[in-house]
């Protein structure tokens, strides 16, 4: 038995017949010892296997002793069948063993009931094509190759009074050559592998896993033993196309049902849908409990980008991306948007903020879209908004042509201003730059100066960004999804593929957790600072710390001043010029407090080589706890926030965030102590007391506990019909977004200049290889 349920039944020494559990009775040949057909009880009619429609059939023959006249040989006039499907299967089986294919011919129906009373099955080469097709008059049509040859071989069956189908006409002779046994299954009537239920299930399963038609066909054919017909990519595409056509117009309703099912399985799963007045889906947002839990720990910085359009409706894919403790991309929910207007962004940000317990991010990195900037200012007023540095550089070379030349004076002075360490120095340098190059208010740089709080590095030295300055994290997520979705992906498929991609990302995170826990860092020094960091940090982040620590060994420090407990140093790399040094202020008045001009500790959460140099020089035994950010440790993923820390004032109202913390602790106890009945019994007793108090409070006032799920619900009654969204029009962006090329890349991509022939004046060849020389000149040359 092969993977498709096919088995080989030995009929004789020179013949193999394929049988399968779903084949009709005419296709299944049962043999016993001595190559005789198993007829069963001689007093009963021949029993056949179930056919494709799920029914059974019998074939009645005048000569029951001659079994070969019924199975494995040609039909005969007077042969009876229970239904027309059995007749077709029997004739198709005969055609397979003979070497031709069949198709359904003419059907006659009763004038009274409209039911079929006569059917004919003909050779697939029956008839001739009409060369005078009126539909093709006046058209330049490329005709397909002719396959019809006017063959008259056929089998006609009539419905009898006993509701049996009787063979009335059987024509055996063919006017063409029969097909060899090895190629007979290429006929359409025998090429049925793609019609089998098991094969269809495999195609659907592999398609849901991200395989394309070609990959599906190769995989299924590789597992096939070769005895049946091969599966083609066109057959796979046809099956998938039919499946999509069945869901046409019902994608939005299907997604709503899927989200409801996820909500039943995961009570903390949240989603929201925006619907217009006509009932069409505009936007939708969803996030599972794992994403919400991760956000509680890694909410200090997120990246938001909407440049990815990989679905049939071209709806922008808007993931909320963060960085976990392994410096990997992690998702805090995602959305598909109807457009990129301020209203849509405002709706999305409000729904996402409710889902994340009304906890706004510390910093958000986006592109320079004005509608997005206004929505962030309204919904996240206390969040630092930073523009993507890559988008800034792209627009800079577009609006300031001199910036394309790295040797220009403006390029050097711009970088000198851009990387100023302090706001005062940046504003001073900017004034000099404007005065020198006479930049007015209409200049692009002056317009961007008004938005300097969103992109100039000097204004982000006190903002934690996990070392990110661009939306590359979101681009990485988009590239990761390329292996799961494409432009023709339906909304239903997109949601399914998103879940698969999410599982794949989380598997990588679990793998890094295991690698960190099951291994120890290889220390390169005997310093206690390095050993202290190795115990706390994750594997990936410790590698970054170790690079900084090893670099600190090659640093020189100079004491600039000392005022009581505060000491000021100048630190630079060995043999570097003094202007490249950084100021480090070391304060020991209240513990150890060190700051550096490079601001790596504030922006990336890691001690820079300058501070590490001073700590090592001051013989510090361990890294202060304040510099060991919990988000970079292995404990970050599993830490549950404190309930008391979320309480604001004396209010007796329980927030959704507080409820989440309690729920997380309960699940933690159940996961870590599933078999200790004593703990579970104590928990049950406490819960009973708590429930009794809540019931008592309901008599005077309704319960203060609000379900966190009620905060983020789909904003429509689920009983109404939801229509599929309209195709989204892009916001000036090309259909296939491409990266802006630098001047060097643009020059390299330009076609090379072709050579010009001196004799004929054409391009692309030399004069010595010119083939356009006049015959007179060639003759003269030969004579000379």
HURA-V748946 format. One record per residue. N is the residue number from 1. OMEGA is omega in whole degrees, -180 to 180 (* if undefined). BURIAL is I if it has 16 or more other C-alpha atoms within 10 Angstrom, else O. D_FIRST is the distance of its C-alpha to the first C-alpha in Angstrom with 1 decimal. Layout:
n | omega | burial | d_first
N | OMEGA | BURIAL | D_FIRST
N | OMEGA | BURIAL | D_FIRST
This chain:
n | omega | burial | d_first
1 | 180 | O | 0.0
2 | -175 | O | 3.8
3 | -178 | O | 6.8
4 | 178 | I | 7.8
5 | -180 | O | 5.9
6 | 177 | I | 5.4
7 | -178 | I | 4.5
8 | 179 | O | 7.5
9 | -177 | I | 10.3
10 | 179 | I | 13.2
11 | 173 | I | 16.4
12 | -173 | O | 18.8
13 | -174 | O | 19.4
14 | -174 | O | 19.9
15 | 176 | O | 17.4
16 | 179 | O | 13.7
17 | 179 | I | 12.8
18 | 177 | O | 10.1
19 | 180 | I | 9.5
20 | -171 | I | 8.9
21 | -178 | O | 10.4
22 | -178 | I | 13.4
23 | -180 | I | 14.3
24 | -175 | I | 17.6
25 | -178 | I | 18.6
26 | -180 | I | 19.7
27 | -175 | I | 16.3
28 | 179 | I | 14.5
29 | -179 | I | 15.5
30 | -178 | I | 15.3
31 | 174 | O | 16.6
32 | -180 | O | 18.2
33 | -178 | O | 20.1
34 | 178 | O | 22.6
35 | 175 | O | 20.6
36 | 179 | O | 22.1
37 | 179 | I | 20.7
38 | -177 | O | 20.5
39 | -178 | I | 23.4
40 | -179 | O | 23.8
41 | -177 | O | 27.5
42 | -179 | O | 29.8
43 | -178 | O | 32.2
44 | 176 | O | 29.7
45 | -177 | O | 28.3
46 | 179 | I | 24.8
47 | -179 | O | 22.4
48 | 179 | I | 19.9
49 | 180 | I | 17.0
50 | 178 | I | 18.1
51 | -175 | I | 18.9
52 | -177 | I | 18.9
53 | 179 | O | 22.3
54 | 180 | O | 21.2
55 | 178 | O | 23.2
56 | -179 | I | 22.8
57 | 176 | I | 24.5
58 | 177 | I | 25.9
59 | -180 | I | 27.2
60 | -177 | I | 30.5
61 | 180 | I | 31.7
62 | -176 | O | 35.0
63 | -178 | O | 33.5
64 | -179 | I | 30.8
65 | 179 | O | 31.0
66 | -175 | O | 29.9
67 | -179 | I | 26.2
68 | 178 | O | 25.7
69 | 180 | I | 28.2
70 | -176 | I | 26.1
71 | 175 | I | 22.5
72 | 178 | I | 21.7
73 | -172 | I | 25.3
74 | 176 | I | 27.9
75 | 178 | I | 29.4
76 | 180 | I | 33.0
77 | -177 | O | 35.9
78 | 179 | I | 36.2
79 | -175 | I | 32.5
80 | 177 | I | 32.0
81 | 179 | I | 29.4
82 | -180 | I | 29.5
83 | -177 | I | 29.2
84 | 177 | I | 29.2
85 | 178 | I | 25.7
86 | 178 | I | 24.4
87 | 178 | I | 26.8
88 | -179 | I | 25.6
89 | -180 | I | 21.9
90 | -179 | I | 23.1
91 | 178 | I | 25.3
92 | 177 | I | 22.7
93 | 177 | I | 20.3
94 | 179 | I | 23.3
95 | 179 | I | 24.1
96 | -180 | I | 20.8
97 | -178 | I | 21.2
98 | 178 | I | 24.9
99 | 174 | I | 24.9
100 | 178 | I | 26.4
101 | -178 | I | 25.8
102 | 173 | I | 27.4
103 | -179 | I | 29.0
104 | -179 | O | 30.9
105 | -175 | O | 34.6
106 | 177 | O | 37.6
107 | 176 | O | 37.7
108 | -177 | O | 40.8
109 | 180 | O | 41.8
110 | 179 | O | 44.3
111 | -179 | O | 47.7
112 | -174 | O | 48.2
113 | -176 | O | 45.0
114 | 179 | O | 43.3
115 | 178 | O | 40.0
116 | 178 | O | 38.2
117 | 179 | I | 39.3
118 | 178 | I | 38.1
119 | 177 | I | 35.2
120 | 176 | I | 34.4
121 | -171 | I | 31.3
122 | 173 | I | 32.4
123 | -177 | I | 31.2
124 | 174 | I | 30.7
125 | 180 | I | 33.7
126 | 175 | I | 36.0
127 | 179 | O | 39.4
128 | -179 | O | 41.3
129 | 179 | O | 42.0
130 | -178 | O | 45.5
131 | -177 | O | 47.4
132 | 179 | O | 50.1
133 | -177 | O | 48.3
134 | -179 | O | 51.1
135 | -176 | O | 49.1
136 | 179 | O | 49.3
137 | 179 | O | 53.1
138 | -179 | O | 54.9
139 | 176 | O | 51.8
140 | -174 | O | 50.6
141 | 174 | O | 46.9
142 | -176 | O | 44.5
143 | 175 | O | 42.6
144 | 179 | O | 39.0
145 | -177 | O | 38.2
146 | 178 | O | 38.4
147 | -179 | O | 35.2
148 | 180 | O | 36.9
149 | 178 | I | 38.4
150 | 180 | I | 39.7
151 | -177 | I | 37.1
152 | 178 | I | 37.9
153 | -177 | I | 34.6
154 | 173 | I | 33.7
155 | 179 | I | 32.9
156 | 179 | I | 35.2
157 | 179 | I | 34.8
158 | 177 | I | 37.6
159 | -179 | I | 37.7
160 | 179 | O | 39.5
161 | 179 | O | 41.8
162 | -178 | O | 39.2
163 | 173 | O | 36.9
164 | 177 | I | 34.6
165 | -174 | I | 33.7
166 | 176 | I | 34.9
167 | 180 | I | 34.4
168 | -180 | I | 38.0
169 | 175 | I | 37.7
170 | 178 | I | 35.2
171 | -173 | O | 36.0
172 | -171 | O | 33.9
173 | 177 | O | 35.9
174 | 178 | I | 35.1
175 | -178 | O | 37.8
176 | 178 | O | 35.6
177 | 177 | O | 33.3
178 | -177 | O | 29.6
179 | 179 | I | 26.9
180 | -177 | O | 25.1
181 | -177 | O | 21.5
182 | -176 | O | 20.4
183 | -177 | O | 22.2
184 | -177 | I | 21.8
185 | 176 | I | 19.2
186 | 175 | I | 21.9
187 | -175 | I | 23.8
188 | -177 | O | 24.0
189 | -180 | I | 22.8
190 | 180 | I | 19.5
191 | -170 | I | 19.1
192 | -178 | I | 17.4
193 | -178 | I | 15.0
194 | 179 | I | 17.8
195 | -178 | O | 18.3
196 | -177 | O | 15.1
197 | -179 | O | 16.0
198 | 179 | O | 13.4
199 | 178 | I | 14.6
200 | 179 | I | 18.1
201 | 178 | O | 17.8
202 | 179 | I | 16.7
203 | 179 | I | 19.7
204 | -179 | I | 22.1
205 | -179 | O | 21.2
206 | 177 | I | 21.6
207 | 177 | I | 24.7
208 | 177 | I | 26.2
209 | 174 | I | 25.7
210 | -180 | I | 27.9
211 | 174 | I | 25.6
212 | -179 | I | 26.9
213 | -180 | I | 25.3
214 | 179 | O | 25.0
215 | 179 | O | 23.5
216 | -179 | I | 20.9
217 | -180 | I | 20.0
218 | -178 | O | 19.8
219 | -179 | I | 17.7
220 | 179 | I | 15.0
221 | 179 | I | 15.2
222 | 179 | O | 15.0
223 | 178 | O | 11.6
224 | -178 | I | 10.4
225 | 177 | O | 9.6
226 | -179 | O | 12.7
227 | 179 | O | 11.7
228 | -178 | I | 12.6
229 | -179 | I | 15.9
230 | 178 | I | 17.0
231 | -179 | I | 18.3
232 | 177 | I | 22.1
233 | 178 | I | 24.5
234 | 178 | O | 26.4
235 | 177 | O | 23.6
236 | 180 | I | 23.2
237 | 179 | I | 27.0
238 | 179 | O | 27.2
239 | -180 | I | 24.9
240 | 179 | I | 26.8
241 | 178 | O | 30.1
242 | 179 | O | 29.3
243 | 179 | O | 28.6
244 | -180 | I | 31.9
245 | 179 | O | 33.8
246 | -179 | O | 32.8
247 | -178 | O | 34.5
248 | 180 | O | 37.5
249 | -178 | O | 40.7
250 | -176 | I | 39.1
251 | -178 | I | 38.4
252 | 179 | I | 41.5
253 | 179 | I | 40.9
254 | 179 | I | 37.3
255 | 178 | I | 38.6
256 | 178 | I | 41.3
257 | 178 | O | 38.8
258 | 179 | O | 36.6
259 | 177 | I | 39.8
260 | 178 | I | 40.8
261 | 177 | O | 37.4
262 | 179 | I | 38.0
263 | 178 | I | 41.5
264 | 179 | O | 40.3
265 | -179 | O | 38.0
266 | -176 | O | 40.6
267 | -179 | O | 44.2
268 | 174 | I | 45.6
269 | -177 | I | 43.6
270 | 175 | I | 46.1
271 | 178 | I | 46.0
272 | 180 | I | 48.5
273 | 177 | I | 48.5
274 | -175 | I | 51.4
275 | 179 | I | 51.6
276 | -175 | O | 54.3
277 | 179 | O | 56.4
278 | -180 | O | 54.0
279 | 179 | O | 51.1
280 | 177 | I | 49.4
281 | 178 | I | 47.8
282 | -177 | I | 49.9
283 | 176 | I | 48.9
284 | -179 | I | 46.7
285 | 177 | I | 46.7
286 | 179 | I | 44.4
287 | -180 | I | 44.3
288 | -176 | I | 42.4
289 | 180 | I | 44.0
290 | 178 | O | 42.9
291 | 180 | I | 44.8
292 | 179 | I | 47.8
293 | 179 | I | 47.9
294 | -178 | I | 47.7
295 | 180 | I | 50.5
296 | -179 | I | 52.9
297 | -172 | I | 52.8
298 | -177 | I | 52.5
299 | -176 | I | 54.6
300 | 180 | I | 57.3
301 | 177 | I | 56.0
302 | 176 | I | 53.4
303 | -179 | I | 52.5
304 | -177 | I | 52.2
305 | -177 | I | 51.1
306 | -176 | I | 50.1
307 | -174 | I | 49.5
308 | 180 | I | 45.7
309 | -178 | I | 44.5
310 | 172 | I | 40.8
311 | -172 | I | 39.9
312 | 179 | I | 40.3
313 | 179 | I | 43.7
314 | 177 | I | 45.1
315 | 180 | I | 46.1
316 | 176 | I | 47.4
317 | -173 | I | 45.2
318 | 177 | I | 47.7
319 | 171 | I | 46.4
320 | -171 | I | 48.7
321 | 176 | I | 48.1
322 | -179 | I | 49.6
323 | -180 | I | 49.5
324 | -175 | I | 48.2
325 | 175 | I | 49.4
326 | -177 | I | 47.3
327 | 175 | I | 48.7
328 | 176 | I | 45.4
329 | 176 | I | 45.2
330 | -174 | I | 44.6
331 | 177 | I | 44.5
332 | -177 | I | 46.9
333 | -180 | I | 45.4
334 | -177 | I | 45.2
335 | 168 | I | 46.2
336 | -170 | I | 45.7
337 | 178 | I | 49.2
338 | 180 | I | 50.6
339 | -178 | I | 53.3
340 | 178 | I | 55.3
341 | -180 | I | 58.5
342 | 180 | I | 60.6
343 | 180 | O | 59.8
344 | 178 | I | 56.1
345 | 179 | I | 56.4
346 | 177 | I | 58.8
347 | -178 | I | 56.4
348 | -177 | I | 53.5
349 | 179 | I | 55.7
350 | 178 | I | 57.1
351 | 180 | I | 53.7
352 | 179 | I | 52.5
353 | 176 | I | 55.7
354 | -180 | I | 55.3
355 | -178 | I | 51.7
356 | 171 | I | 53.0
357 | 179 | I | 55.6
358 | 178 | O | 58.4
359 | -177 | O | 58.3
360 | 178 | I | 59.1
361 | 178 | I | 57.9
362 | -180 | I | 60.5
363 | 178 | I | 59.8
364 | -179 | I | 57.7
365 | -179 | I | 57.0
366 | 172 | I | 56.5
367 | -172 | I | 57.5
368 | -177 | I | 60.9
369 | -177 | O | 60.1
370 | 179 | O | 63.2
371 | 178 | O | 61.5
372 | -180 | I | 59.4
373 | 179 | I | 62.5
374 | 179 | I | 64.4
375 | 179 | I | 61.6
376 | 180 | I | 61.4
377 | -179 | O | 65.1
378 | -173 | O | 65.1
379 | -179 | I | 62.2
380 | -175 | I | 62.4
381 | -177 | O | 66.2
382 | -179 | O | 66.2
383 | 176 | I | 63.2
384 | -179 | I | 63.9
385 | -179 | I | 62.4
386 | 176 | I | 61.8
387 | 178 | I | 61.0
388 | -178 | I | 58.3
389 | 179 | I | 60.0
390 | 178 | O | 57.7
391 | 177 | O | 58.7
392 | -180 | I | 62.3
393 | 180 | O | 62.1
394 | -180 | O | 60.4
395 | -180 | O | 63.2
396 | -180 | I | 65.8
397 | 177 | I | 65.2
398 | -174 | O | 65.0
399 | 180 | O | 68.4
400 | -176 | O | 70.2
401 | -179 | O | 69.8
402 | -179 | O | 71.8
403 | 178 | I | 69.0
404 | -180 | O | 66.8
405 | -177 | O | 69.1
406 | -180 | O | 68.8
407 | -179 | O | 72.2
408 | -179 | O | 74.1
409 | 179 | O | 76.7
410 | 179 | I | 75.3
411 | -178 | O | 71.9
412 | -178 | O | 73.6
413 | 177 | O | 75.8
414 | 179 | O | 73.0
415 | 178 | O | 70.9
416 | 176 | O | 74.0
417 | -172 | I | 74.5
418 | -175 | I | 70.9
419 | 173 | O | 70.4
420 | -174 | I | 73.5
421 | -174 | I | 73.1
422 | -178 | O | 75.4
423 | -178 | O | 76.0
424 | 179 | O | 79.7
425 | -180 | O | 79.1
426 | -180 | I | 76.5
427 | 179 | O | 78.9
428 | 179 | O | 81.7
429 | 180 | I | 79.6
430 | 178 | I | 78.4
431 | 178 | O | 82.0
432 | -180 | O | 82.9
433 | 180 | I | 79.9
434 | -178 | O | 80.9
435 | -177 | O | 84.5
436 | -175 | O | 83.7
437 | 174 | O | 81.4
438 | -180 | O | 83.1
439 | 180 | O | 80.0
440 | -176 | O | 80.8
441 | 180 | O | 79.1
442 | -179 | O | 77.2
443 | -177 | O | 75.5
444 | -179 | O | 71.8
445 | 179 | I | 72.6
446 | 176 | O | 75.3
447 | 178 | O | 73.0
448 | 178 | I | 70.5
449 | 177 | I | 73.3
450 | 179 | O | 73.8
451 | -174 | O | 70.1
452 | 180 | I | 70.6
453 | -177 | I | 69.6
454 | -174 | I | 66.0
455 | -180 | I | 65.5
456 | -175 | I | 68.4
457 | -177 | I | 67.3
458 | -178 | I | 70.8
459 | -180 | I | 70.1
460 | -178 | I | 66.9
461 | 179 | I | 68.1
462 | -177 | O | 68.1
463 | 179 | I | 64.7
464 | 178 | I | 61.5
465 | -179 | I | 58.7
466 | 179 | I | 56.5
467 | -178 | O | 57.6
468 | 175 | I | 56.2
469 | -177 | I | 58.4
470 | 178 | I | 55.8
471 | -179 | I | 52.8
472 | 178 | I | 50.5
473 | 178 | I | 48.6
474 | 177 | I | 47.7
475 | 177 | I | 46.9
476 | 176 | O | 44.5
477 | 179 | I | 42.8
478 | 178 | I | 42.6
479 | 179 | O | 41.1
480 | -180 | O | 38.5
481 | 179 | I | 37.5
482 | 179 | O | 37.1
483 | -177 | O | 33.6
484 | -175 | I | 32.7
485 | 178 | I | 34.7
486 | -173 | O | 36.3
487 | -177 | O | 38.9
488 | -178 | O | 36.8
489 | 177 | I | 35.4
490 | -180 | I | 36.1
491 | 179 | I | 38.0
492 | 178 | I | 35.1
493 | -179 | I | 32.8
494 | 180 | I | 35.8
495 | 179 | I | 36.2
496 | -180 | I | 32.5
497 | 176 | I | 32.6
498 | 179 | I | 35.9
499 | 179 | O | 34.5
500 | 178 | I | 31.7
501 | 179 | I | 34.4
502 | 178 | I | 36.6
503 | 179 | O | 34.0
504 | 178 | O | 33.6
505 | -178 | I | 37.4
506 | 174 | I | 37.7
507 | 177 | O | 35.1
508 | 177 | O | 37.4
509 | 178 | I | 40.4
510 | 178 | O | 38.8
511 | 178 | O | 37.9
512 | 174 | I | 41.6
513 | -179 | I | 42.7
514 | 180 | O | 40.8
515 | 180 | O | 42.1
516 | -178 | I | 45.6
517 | -174 | O | 45.5
518 | -180 | O | 43.8
519 | 179 | O | 46.2
520 | -178 | O | 49.9
521 | 177 | I | 51.8
522 | -178 | O | 53.3
523 | -179 | O | 57.0
524 | 176 | O | 59.1
525 | 177 | O | 62.5
526 | -178 | O | 64.2
527 | 177 | O | 65.3
528 | 177 | O | 64.9
529 | 178 | I | 64.2
530 | 179 | I | 61.0
531 | 180 | I | 59.9
532 | 178 | O | 60.6
533 | -179 | I | 58.5
534 | -179 | I | 55.6
535 | -172 | O | 55.5
536 | -170 | I | 55.4
537 | 173 | I | 53.7
538 | -174 | I | 50.0
539 | -177 | I | 48.6
540 | -176 | I | 48.9
541 | 177 | I | 52.3
542 | 177 | I | 53.7
543 | 177 | O | 53.0
544 | 178 | O | 55.3
545 | -178 | I | 57.9
546 | 176 | I | 57.9
547 | 178 | O | 58.6
548 | -178 | I | 61.6
549 | 178 | I | 62.8
550 | 177 | I | 62.7
551 | 180 | I | 64.5
552 | 180 | I | 67.2
553 | -179 | I | 68.2
554 | 179 | O | 69.4
555 | 172 | I | 71.4
556 | 178 | I | 75.2
557 | 176 | I | 77.0
558 | 179 | O | 80.6
559 | -179 | O | 82.4
560 | -179 | O | 84.0
561 | 178 | O | 85.7
562 | -178 | O | 85.7
563 | -178 | O | 87.0
564 | -179 | O | 86.7
565 | -177 | O | 83.1
566 | 179 | O | 81.9
567 | -179 | I | 81.5
568 | -179 | I | 80.6
569 | 168 | I | 78.9
570 | -176 | I | 78.0
571 | 176 | I | 74.8
572 | 177 | I | 73.5
573 | -178 | I | 71.4
574 | 177 | O | 73.3
575 | 174 | O | 75.3
576 | 180 | O | 74.7
577 | -173 | O | 77.5
578 | -178 | O | 79.1
579 | 177 | O | 78.3
580 | -179 | O | 74.6
581 | -180 | I | 75.3
582 | -179 | I | 74.2
583 | 177 | I | 76.3
584 | 178 | I | 75.1
585 | -176 | I | 76.9
586 | -175 | I | 76.6
587 | -179 | I | 77.9
588 | -179 | O | 78.1
589 | 177 | O | 80.3
590 | -174 | O | 77.4
591 | 179 | O | 74.8
592 | 179 | I | 73.4
593 | -177 | O | 73.1
594 | 177 | I | 72.4
595 | -178 | I | 72.1
596 | -180 | I | 71.6
597 | -179 | I | 72.3
598 | 175 | I | 68.8
599 | 178 | I | 67.6
600 | 180 | I | 64.2
601 | -179 | I | 64.4
602 | -174 | I | 65.1
603 | -176 | I | 62.5
604 | 179 | O | 59.6
605 | 180 | I | 60.2
606 | 179 | I | 60.5
607 | -180 | I | 63.7
608 | -179 | I | 64.9
609 | -179 | I | 66.2
610 | 178 | I | 69.7
611 | 179 | I | 69.6
612 | 177 | I | 67.7
613 | -179 | I | 70.5
614 | 179 | I | 73.2
615 | 180 | I | 71.3
616 | 179 | I | 70.8
617 | 179 | O | 74.4
618 | 177 | O | 75.6
619 | 178 | O | 73.7
620 | -174 | O | 71.6
621 | -178 | O | 69.5
622 | 179 | O | 66.6
623 | 178 | I | 65.4
624 | -175 | O | 67.0
625 | -177 | O | 64.6
626 | 180 | O | 65.4
627 | 176 | O | 63.9
628 | -178 | I | 60.6
629 | -178 | O | 59.0
630 | -178 | I | 56.5
631 | 179 | I | 54.1
632 | -179 | I | 53.5
633 | -180 | I | 52.8
634 | 179 | I | 49.6
635 | -172 | O | 51.2
636 | -173 | I | 51.3
637 | -173 | I | 47.8
638 | -178 | O | 48.3
639 | 177 | O | 51.9
640 | -177 | I | 52.9
641 | -178 | I | 56.2
642 | 179 | O | 59.2
643 | -176 | O | 60.0
644 | -176 | O | 63.8
645 | -178 | O | 63.6
646 | -178 | O | 62.5
647 | -179 | O | 65.3
648 | 177 | O | 68.0
649 | -179 | O | 71.5
650 | -178 | O | 72.1
651 | -180 | O | 69.9
652 | -179 | O | 68.0
653 | 180 | O | 65.3
654 | 180 | O | 61.8
655 | 178 | I | 60.1
656 | 179 | I | 56.4
657 | 178 | I | 56.4
658 | 177 | I | 57.9
659 | 179 | I | 55.4
660 | -179 | I | 52.6
661 | 179 | I | 54.1
662 | 179 | I | 54.3
663 | 180 | O | 50.7
664 | 179 | I | 49.5
665 | 179 | I | 51.5
666 | 179 | O | 50.0
667 | 179 | O | 46.5
668 | 178 | O | 47.4
669 | -179 | O | 48.6
670 | -179 | O | 45.5
671 | -175 | O | 43.3
672 | -178 | O | 45.4
673 | -175 | O | 46.4
674 | -173 | O | 43.6
675 | -180 | O | 44.3
676 | -177 | O | 48.1
677 | -179 | O | 49.3
678 | 180 | O | 52.9
679 | 180 | O | 52.4
680 | 179 | O | 50.5
681 | 178 | O | 53.1
682 | 178 | O | 55.9
683 | -180 | O | 54.2
684 | 178 | O | 53.8
685 | 179 | O | 57.5
686 | 179 | O | 58.5
687 | 178 | O | 56.4
688 | 178 | O | 57.9
689 | -179 | O | 61.4
690 | 180 | O | 60.4
691 | 179 | O | 59.0
692 | 178 | O | 62.2
693 | 179 | O | 64.4
694 | 179 | I | 62.4
695 | 178 | O | 62.9
696 | -180 | O | 66.5
697 | -179 | O | 66.9
698 | -179 | O | 65.3
699 | -179 | O | 68.3
700 | -176 | O | 70.7
701 | 180 | O | 68.5
702 | -176 | O | 64.9
703 | -180 | O | 62.5
704 | -178 | O | 62.9
705 | 177 | O | 59.2
706 | 178 | O | 57.5
707 | 178 | O | 53.8
708 | -179 | I | 52.8
709 | -178 | I | 50.2
710 | -179 | O | 53.0
711 | -178 | I | 54.5
712 | 178 | I | 51.7
713 | 172 | O | 50.4
714 | -174 | I | 49.4
715 | 177 | O | 52.7
716 | 173 | O | 51.8
717 | -174 | O | 51.1
718 | -179 | O | 47.4
719 | 179 | O | 47.9
720 | -179 | O | 49.1
721 | 180 | O | 46.8
722 | -180 | I | 46.1
723 | 178 | I | 45.8
724 | -178 | I | 44.1
725 | 174 | I | 46.4
726 | 178 | O | 48.3
727 | -175 | O | 47.5
728 | 175 | I | 49.7
729 | -176 | O | 52.3
730 | -177 | O | 52.6
731 | 180 | O | 55.8
732 | -178 | O | 57.0
733 | 177 | O | 54.0
734 | -177 | O | 51.9
735 | 176 | O | 48.5
736 | -177 | O | 46.9
737 | -180 | O | 49.1
738 | 179 | O | 50.0
739 | 179 | O | 51.9
740 | -177 | O | 55.5
741 | 176 | O | 56.2
742 | 179 | O | 59.1
743 | 179 | O | 61.9
744 | 178 | O | 60.6
745 | 180 | O | 57.0
746 | 179 | O | 58.6
747 | 179 | O | 60.7
748 | -179 | O | 57.8
749 | 179 | O | 55.6
750 | 180 | O | 58.4
751 | -180 | O | 58.1
752 | -180 | O | 60.2
753 | -178 | O | 63.5
754 | 179 | O | 63.4
755 | -180 | O | 66.0
756 | 179 | O | 68.6
757 | -179 | I | 69.6
758 | -176 | O | 73.4
759 | -177 | O | 73.7
760 | 179 | O | 71.6
761 | 180 | O | 71.4
762 | -177 | O | 67.6
763 | 174 | O | 65.3
764 | 180 | O | 62.4
765 | 178 | I | 64.0
766 | 175 | I | 67.1
767 | -179 | I | 70.1
768 | 179 | O | 69.1
769 | -178 | O | 65.7
770 | 179 | O | 67.1
771 | -177 | O | 66.0
772 | 179 | O | 68.4
773 | 178 | O | 71.6
774 | -178 | O | 73.8
775 | -179 | O | 74.1
776 | -180 | O | 77.9
777 | 178 | O | 77.5
778 | -180 | O | 74.9
779 | 179 | O | 77.3
780 | 180 | O | 80.2
781 | -179 | O | 78.3
782 | -179 | O | 77.4
783 | 178 | O | 81.0
784 | * | O | 82.3
